[in-house]
Amino acid sequence: MAKFELTLPKMGESVAEATITNWLKNVGDRIEADEAVLEIATDKVDSEVPSEVSGVLTEILFQVDDVVQVGQTIAYIETEGGAATEAPKATEAAPAAAEAVAKTVEVAQETAATAQVDFSESDKFFSPLVKNIAKEEGISLAELEAINGTGKDGRVTKNDILDYIKNRGSQPAAQPAQTAAPVAKAAPAAQPAQAAKAAPVSVNGQDEIVEMDRMRKLISGYMVQSVQTSAHVQSFIEVDVTNIVKWRDKVKGAFEKREGEKLTFTPIFMEAVAKALKDFPLMNISVDGEYIIKKKNINLGMAAALPNGNLIVPVIKNADQLNLVGMAKAVNDLGNRAKAGKLKPDDTQGGTYTVTNVGTFGSVFGTPIINQPQVGILALGAIRKVPAVIETPEGDFIGIRQKMFLSHSYDHRVVDGALGGSFVKRVAEYLEAFDPNRDI
């Protein structure tokens, strides 16, 4: 028999850690190769970790809600066909080791129970890893908020909190007594921070209190962070999409029969956005402090609503290189996998601009929040039949047209009104110039 180390696999360029959300197998269970062993969650998407070998799960090293680094061993699987060296010694040592581990776990649980800190009360965003370290080291919320972060937007990183713990442990023992003495004087300084917190919510006996799920907490943090980071401003434009509606009605049946894919309006709009980004490359950028990063690839984020009401943004890579058929397949694939919870972490990475379809829910237009660190997001409004003035060589007349609004939110730190307005106008021009005789 031999032991196989099950490690947390690499899940994308910028994914360095994940939180264990559920163990699908227990110790002693038989596992087949490629069978899912546990479920994990990153800050973008949930995923499963399969086993590379067949065997029996003998040891689980992390529990639910633990944060694990990429490449770290999370479990051991006993496989057939190998010889375990020094097995008798390991067997003899096992009871003593198990007893020591049990005592350590018991002490840790007692410590956690007496020093539980709710970091969700903070207005700052802390990664699961940082919060986990803070809990283990007994760091209070006030201490954590006081740490100067060196990460993006002042975020506290792993190294920041580890440096704080190191310096904290090297301080003289008399220092806490000195800082504790002027309590009465320090209290007024803390009052403004208390006043900045949200007002208390009144709850009566008929109200139901429901904790946000993990993804909703992440979305909440991202939205607040984005509004605090970017100077949001909007431009709106109305577009006549009559030719697009007529063309789609004419070809959607043949398209589905030939390609096995439904043809929605989304890939048509995505195609126009990709073209406009090539025309206005300064909309395809990111901001890093005082620097602007011009993105070489055009990777379109596609906001998708999940069945549980949450939101996720899978990314169409190199969208400008796809024809309409390729775009339709990419949109349908990502949309279907998002609804089924089958997205991979890399599917949500690397976006350079985002499109959200608020018209799906009947909204005429909206003011979407920018997906950081991007600088723009386009909301597609509902397509409606409206009376409109139609200009012809014989004169103007009133007719029924299919129209929609495009709502463009952009970061005024780096995108001025001329650029933001010109970009959304170019998208509208591509849509209104759509060829109703186009081949599929």
Order of alpha helices (4+ residues) and beta strands (2+ residues): beta-beta-beta-beta-beta-beta-beta-beta-alpha-alpha-alpha-alpha-alpha-alpha-alpha-beta-alpha-alpha-beta-beta-beta-beta-beta-beta-alpha-beta-beta-beta-beta-alpha
